[in-house]
Amino acid sequence: MNITVIIPTLNEEKTIGEVIDRFKRIGYNDILVIDGNSTDKTREIAREKGAKVVVQSGKGKGQAIAEAFEIVESDVVVLIDGDGTYLPEEVDKLLKPILTNKAEHVIGNRFANYEKDAFTRLNLIGNKIINFLFRICYGVEVHDILSGYRALTREVYKNVELKKHGFEIETELTVETLAKGFRIAEVPITYKKRKGRTKLKPIRDGIKIGKTVYELITRYSPARYLYFVGFALMFIGFLIGIYVVLDWFKGISHFLLAVLTTLLILSGIQLTMFGVISDFIFRSNVEFRREIIRIREQLLNLRRKI
């Protein structure tokens, strides 16, 4: 199995050499550094250490990863940041679910073991909120969708459609994997304190990522919008209904509000039911795509054997 390590970089001269060296020491020699036009010696150090270096054609981490996916043809790719926050020695943890055919996309969960001060308080709270929002919206038990340490099979990274150019890329990559019918697994990893200044703007990028979580529902399951609208209408209807009932006990009648309450609740129930039906159809379509992918893989493996 061919494995390529992809490292998107931007001014990582303090750490990139060590990251590459550590991968090479444990036998991973196919390393691609895709650089976002660093102004320091990141590219020079990476070349000296034996990595293939490509300067990305656009800007942003998301665009760099999408471009790397077009270049690479390996069976599996490992994504890792070049800032030294992740341990190359833990790469086998990410590869194990793929090698045992339990998942096609594996995420390293940083919250399992993170170093003191690896997260600022604001970053930690923001991460928890975004991950909670993701689990609520998508109904998938993933606890670190923003992790930069991942392993993906060729079927995943060649089929996902990536349009986000910034730090929203991890969210988009996770949603695209689910939407295309691939399996995701999480494994515990260690997360170290970053050396140097972070490029992440917590509030600005946090808002962008949260917005992305909500916007990408249409790719995963458009019907979930119907859930939200349906529940909202029912909630408003129940609130108005409580007000109408309380006033009715006082001898005050609100006929128009009673009609509105009924309409809101019935509309909410109908939208929710439409959502359930649509979600079932969408999930069935995902399962169908997954089965096609599985059959295609079996045929490819058969051809290789022949």
N, C-alpha and C positions, 0 to 999 in steps of 0.2 A: 504494500500500500504506500503510495507516494503522499508525503505530507509537506506542505509548504507553510512556513511561518510568515505571516503578513504583519508588518509593523508600520502603522501610519505615524509620521513624525513631523514635528515643527519645533525647531530649536531645542533639541534634546542631546546636545553634545556631552553633557555631564553623565548621562546614563546609557546612551544607546550602545556604546562599546561593550559595557558590562552585560547588557541584555543579550547581545549577539554571542558573546563569549560563552555565556552560561548555557545557551541553547546548543552551541556547538560541542561543548563538553559532554552533553548527554546524548549526542548523536544526531541532532537535528541541524543539517547543514544547508538545506534549501530554505534560504531566508530572503524575503523580499521587503526592502524598506521603501515605502512610497512616501516621498517627502513633499511637504507643502511649501516649498521654496524657503527653506531655513536660511537665516542670515548668519548663523554661526557655523561650526565645523561638523555638523551632524552628518552630512553626506560623505564628507571625506573620511570620517572615522568609520562609518558603516562600510565603505568600500575597503578600507584597510583591514577590517575584520572579516572580509570575505563575503559580505552580503551583496545581493544584487540591488542596485539603487535606481529608482525611477522617480523623476520629478513629476508630480501630478500636474495635469493640464488645467485644472480649475482650483477652487479654493474650498476649504472646509474638510473636516474629518469624514463626513459622509461621502463627499465626492471622491475622496482618496480611496475609501474602501470599495466603492462601486467600480472605480477604475482598476483597482487591483484584482477584483473578481473577473474582469474582462481579460486581464493578462494571464492569470494563473490557470493551469489545466490539471492540477493535482487531484487525487482522489479525495483528499481532506485538506482543509486549510485551518490554521490556528490564527486567530486574531489576538493581538496583544498590544497594549500601549508601550511606547518606548521610554516612559518616564521612570521605570524601575519600581513601580508600585505593585506589580505582579511578579510571582516567582516562576521563572521558566521551568524549574524542577518539578512543578506541579502539573505540567502539561499532560502527563499520563492520566491524571484524574479526569481531565476533560475528554481524552480520547477513549477511555474505557467504555462508556455507554455506546459509543459509535462502533467500536470493535466487537462488542457483544450484541450488536443489533438491537439496542434498546431505544436509540434516538438517532436523529439525523442532525440535530443542532443541540449543542451542550453549552450551558452558561455557567460560568464560575460565580458562585454566590459569595460576595465579599463580606457579607454580614455574619458569616459563620465564624470568621476569625480575623478581625481587623486590629491593626496596631493603634495604640493611643495617638490621637491627633491626626490619624489618617483622614478622618472626616472632621470638618468644622461642625459646630452644633447646627448651623443653618443648613449645611449640606446634608447632614444626617436626617434632620427633620424633613427636608425637602424630598429626599430619597424615599423615606418611609411613606410620605403622603402619595407620591407618584406611584409607588408600587401597590399601595392599597387601592388607589384609583384604578390601576390596571386590572387588579384581581376582580374588582367590582364590575368593571365594564366588560371584561372578557371572560370572566368565570374560569380563569386558568390559574392554578397555583404556582405562580412564578414570583419570587421574592426579590429579585435583583435584575430588573430589565435594563438597567443602565450600566451593567458590568461591561468592561472592555476586553475581558478575557473569555474567548469563545472558541469552539471547534465546530466546523460545519462540513458536511459532505459535499461532494461536487454537485449532486442533484439539488441541494439547497442553494448554494451560492451562485449557481448558473441559472436558477429559475426565479429567484426573488427579484422584484422590481423596486429599485431604490431610487427615491426622488429627493429625499432630504439631504442637504449638504452639510448640516451642522452637527451638534451633539445629539440631535434627535435620532441619529442613525441607528443607535442600539434599539430604540423603541420600534422604529420602522422595521428593522431586521427581524425582531421578535414577532411582530404582527404578521409580516409577510410569510414567515415560516409557518405560522399557524394557519393563515389563510390559504396557503398552498397545500395544506394537508400533511405537513411533515411533523414529526414528533420532536418535542423539546424536553430536555432533562436538565436539572440543576445539580451541581456538585459543590461541596464546600471548598473554598480556597482561602489563602491568606492574602490580606491586603495591607501593603506597607505605606508609610507616610511618603508623600511625594517629595522628591528633591527638586528644589526650584519653585518658581511661581506657577500656579495653575492657570490654564487658559480659559477655564470655565467661569462664566459670570453667573453665580448662583441664582439670583432673582430673575434676571432676564432669560437665561437658558432654562431655568426651572419652569417659567411660564410657557416657553416655547414647547418644552417636552410635555407638560400637562395638556397643552392644546393639541399636540400631536397624538397623544393617547386617545383623546376624544375623537379627533378627526378621522383617525385610521379605523374606527369601528366599521365604516362603510366597506373597507376591504375585507375585514374579518367576518362580519355579520351585520349587514344593513338593517336587519330586523330589530336589532337591539335599540335603534333609535325609537322604534315603535313602543318598546318596553318603557323607555324613559318618559315619552310623551303620555302614554297610557297611564302609568303610575302617577304622573304629575296631575293629570286631569282627575283621577279618582281621589287623590289626596285633597285637591282644592274642593271637589264636590263634597267630600266628607266634612271638611272644615265648615263649609257653608251650611251643610245639613245639620251639624251640631248646633250652629247658631239658630237655625230655623226651629229646631226641636225645643231648644231652651226657651225661646220666645213664645212658642206655642203653649208651653206649660204656664206661661204668664198671661195667656189669653190674647197674645198678639199673633196674627196670622200673616205669613209672607208667601202668598200664593206664587208670585213670579219667581221668588228665590227658590221655592220648592221645586218648581218646574226646571229651573236652571240646575239645581242640585241633581235632579234625576238625569238630565241630559249629560251633565259632566261625568257622572258615574258610569252611565251606560256607554258613553263614547270611550271612556278610559278602558272599560272592560273589553269593548270591541277591538280597540287598537292593540291591547295586550294579547288578545286571542289571535289577531292577524300576525302579531310578532312571533307568537309561538309557532304558528303554521309556517311562516316564512323562514324562521330559524331552523325548523326541522328540514325544510327543503334545502336550505343553504348547507347545513351540516351533512346532509345526504350527498350533496354535490361534492363536498370536500372529501368525504369517504370514498366516493367514486374516483376522484382524482388520485387519492392516495393508492387505491388499488391499481390504477393504471401505471403509476410510478413503480409500484412493486413488481408488476408484470414486466415492465420495460427493463427494470434492473435484472430480473431473472434471465431475460433474453440476452442482454448484454453480457452477463456472466457466462451464459452458455456459448455465445460466440467466441469469447476469449478462450474458453476451454478447447473449442474446436480449432 
